[in-house]
Structure formats: structure tokens, C-alpha cells
Amino acid sequence: MQQLNEILSLIDSYIGGSNWFVALLLLTGLFFTIYLKFPQIRYFRHALDVVRGKFDEKDDEGDTSHFQALATALSGTVGTGNIAGVALAIHLGGPAALFWMIVTAFFGMTTKFVEVSLSHKYREKTPDGTMAGGPMYFMKNKLNMKWLAVLFAIATVLSSFGTGNLPQVNSIASSIHATFGVETYITGAILAVLLAFVILGGISRIAAVTEKLVPLMAVVYFIGCVAVIFYNIENIPSSISRIMSDIFSGTSATGGFLGASLAYAFNRGVNRGLFSNEAGQGSAPIAHASAKTKEPISEGMVAILEPFIDTIIICSLTGLALLSSNVWREKLDNKFQQTDLVVLSQQYDDSKENPNNDREILAKHISGENKLPLYTGSLEVVNGEILSPISIIHARSLAENVSIIYEDAKFTGKLNVTEGKIKFLDKLQIHGKSLIHSSPLTSEAFKRSYFGEKGKYIVSIGLLLFAFSTAISWSYYGDRAMTFLLGPKSVIYYRGVYVASFFIGSFADTTIIWTLSGITIALMTIPNLIGILILSKDMKSSLAEYKDHMKNKFGADI
């Protein structure tokens, strides 16, 4: 597993984790924002009117209403990215990562407006009478680039597992296990059965479920976030100040947090921002293609609201809850994951008072600026305590109170280590204090609220609703991609594999799943961004025609 994660991380470093990918994403949003004269601001009120059905026409063709399409697309984006993804971004990049997530969302509002409008314009009706759309259709029907369409569709199928399936159920199962003690595979099995029931009903049943789930989960999670923020209200000014002060400097070491560079905060903030709202990824246009309307731009208007709701509102609330509660920089008791753990060949002390400046030395190691020597050899362990003079880095922090457990008892013996990696035995566990990340970090923050320990239940329930709805929507994205690639008959086989993977993902390694998600996101995003940039003039002329139509038909001057 460790070797697989290293291979996946290497691949991701050249695409989704690279600076050029981040630049492509942001510059595309910036270009369209300027080219179309800030549509995310100018048309925001109009977008609200469209989603309310103010401009619906009786002969509109499609399978879902504007609101159902929005709910389905939101259910695909509002998921672990809002709970676990924000926590991971702050864990990796510090408070400034939240700022870059919001910036990504602002420009992402325009990107999503463009990709949804173009995809809806070139959608098709399938042999079974349902609508099919998405970037692969404008690539094929307008650009005459079937090869690019095929590449995007294949990436969509892969991403349905890497974005909508595996990380979602893994976060649900981990949270339910931490909160209620239910084994991860049991949670996975129950949810897999429920998932199969929903997705076998097609887009009609999916839309019917998501339009009820999305408002419910938003209210539940909003209450939880507000309870944390107001409970720690005295920390809000300092949290906002830290976000703003770290934007162009990075975050210095504080508490157990060993610091993060400006480049890392920027990269992780944009990367996690994309994972959260999926602007530019080309996924939401597949859901919006089912909406009933003759005017593609009107559905693009609806899509403007998605990054605003998903990232600017929900992710900001999560971020403020994490920062105001201070859990992001505190070492907490947890079970160490093998992929987050490395053994250094010397002992270090990260306390602020340490005269050897070990904190700065460790910070440079974490950032990759100056790597420290890794340990190779045998660790002597007596009654669970490591006697060898080494240090353990776990979750980008110096671990404390480390205890080795084997078959539920304190371990005595030797552990083999090769280049900093411990060779885990079956039933071996390593416990201790370190930073935590992803959904467990958000769960810890929610305990520091008016709800006390019961606050963790809100995260578990919210994560269950968010992530399950995301899995539902992504199954639809995947089956539309399979329809494009191999025809409608292939969908039933895809759904079977999707449900089986949903079960397996409940007990798979978290770190590997997050790494995989980064790769599949990039594989979808790159061809989609290339396509919409080529069609920029088409988009501008379509917008002009739409404005004329709204003025002549409804007297609406937008």
C-alpha cells in the first residue's frame, strides 16, 4: 500500500499537484471572468430568479427542473470536500489555504457558468428518451474532437470512483466508526445496498432524492458550524487576522503545526477548492444537461450559484469552525496511519523553548526544503515504548506519547524499519499524539461548541448525508460517460462495479484514496478547460443571444 501511494503521489505531483495545473485552472476562470465582464456578480440575482422557475416555459424539453438539476449538481459537490477536504487543506497549507479556496470558488463561478452553458447547448437525446450531456458532447458535436471527448469520458468514469465513490464512503465509514464504534465494513455494506436502490432508478429517482437531501443536510451542517463559531466567538477576529496575514507569507510554526509555505498553501487551497466545488472539472454539466429548458445559458446561470453555496458559504463556515476552535494546530490522541508516518534517525524536540531550534529544522523537513536523515534498522520496543533514539513524524507533526500495540496488548520486541517506513505486522497498531486531518479533525472541532461531545454527531450525520448524496450524483455522471463510450447497455455493468467499489472503499486506506482523487480530478479537468477555452467566442455570442431573448420574451434586461 505504501509503495502504491508513493507511485500515485508521484503521478499526482506532475498533474493535479503541479503548479501548472493550478495556474491553468485559475487563469481559465480569470480569463472568462474578464472576457464575460464578471458574470458571477452581474447575473447573480438573475440566477436566483431562474432557479425559482420565474422564466420557465411549458414546452421546455428535459428530465428535471432547474432546482432539481441544481440540487443534483450540488449533491455531487457538497460532500467530503466541505468537511474533510477543508480540514485537509488547512492541515497541509495552514489558514491561508482557506483564502485560496474562496478565491478559487469566485473564479470558479464563472468557469462553471461557461462549462454548463456549452454542455447544455450541445446535449443529445439518448435512445431511451433521456437527455445526455456534458463536455464530451461539445467536444464531439462542436469541436469535432472525438478523441478528446473519449479521453474526457474515460476520465469521468475513473473520477466517479476517485471523487464520488471511494473517498465519500471512506469518510462516512471512518466518521461513523469514530463516533458510534460501528465497524467500517458494516457501514459500507448498508450504504452500498441503499446506493444500489437509488441509482437503479435512474435520473428521475436520483433527482427526487437529492432535492430533498440537499436542503436537509445544509440546514443540519449550518447549525453545527454556527454552534462552534459562536461558542469560540472570541477567537474569530484572530482567526480572520491569521488567514489574511498568512496569504502572502505562509504560516509559521504554531502549537503542533510545523508551518506551511506560501506555495503550499496556495497549491493545496486551489486543489482542495476544486475538489470541493468541481468548477472546471466538467462534472456538474452532466447533471445540468437533464434540466428542462430551451435556453442553455439559463442553466449556466443556475450553475453560478454552486461554487458560491458549496465553497464560499459552506467551506468558509467549516474553516472558521476549525480555526476558531484551534484544533488544527493541536496534537490529539489518535491511531497512526502507516502512510502518514515516517521515522527519523535522530531525536528532536519541537517545543518553542528548545534551544537547538528543532522546530525550524523539522519545519524545513516537512516542507521538503531540507530533508532529515531517515531511520533504517530495528527499533527496540519494551512494553509498548520505543527505546531507540529516534523521532516519529505523523501527519506532518512530531509525534508524542507513542505506544505500540499488538493484538490489543502493549508490544515487546523489535520492529523493522527501512528508509523511515515501519514494516507493520498484522494486528499491529501505533497510537500517540499528533495532528489529525480530514473528517476526524472537523469532528473534533464540532465537540468544542454548545453541543459539547454531542457535536461530533452532527459531523457524522452531515458527512453521511453529504457524502452519500455525492456518491449518488457521481454514479449518474459515470453512467452518462459509459453511455457515451459504450452505449446504454453498458450502464448496468458500470452500476454493479460502482456499488461493489462503494463497499470496498469503506475500509480502504484513506491517504491512497485522497491521492487517487487528485489524479482523476486532473484527468477530467484538463481536457474540459481546453475545450471551453477554444469555444470562448461561441460562449460570448450565446450569452448575447440569451440576453436578447430574455428582453424580447420576458422584458427582462439582464
Helices and strands as residue ranges (DSSP letters): H 2-14, H 19-35, H 39-42, H 44-51, H 66-77, H 80-80, I 81-85, H 86-93, H 96-121, E 124-125, E 131-132, H 135-141, H 146-162, H 166-180, H 184-199, H 202-231, G 233-235, H 236-246, H 262-277, H 284-288, H 296-307, I 308-315, H 316-325, G 327-329, E 332-335, G 338-340, E 341-344, H 358-367, E 377-382, E 385-386, E 391-394, E 397-398, E 400-406, E 409-410, E 413-418, E 421-422, E 428-434, H 438-447, G 452-454, H 455-486, G 488-490, H 491-504, G 505-507, H 510-534, H 536-554
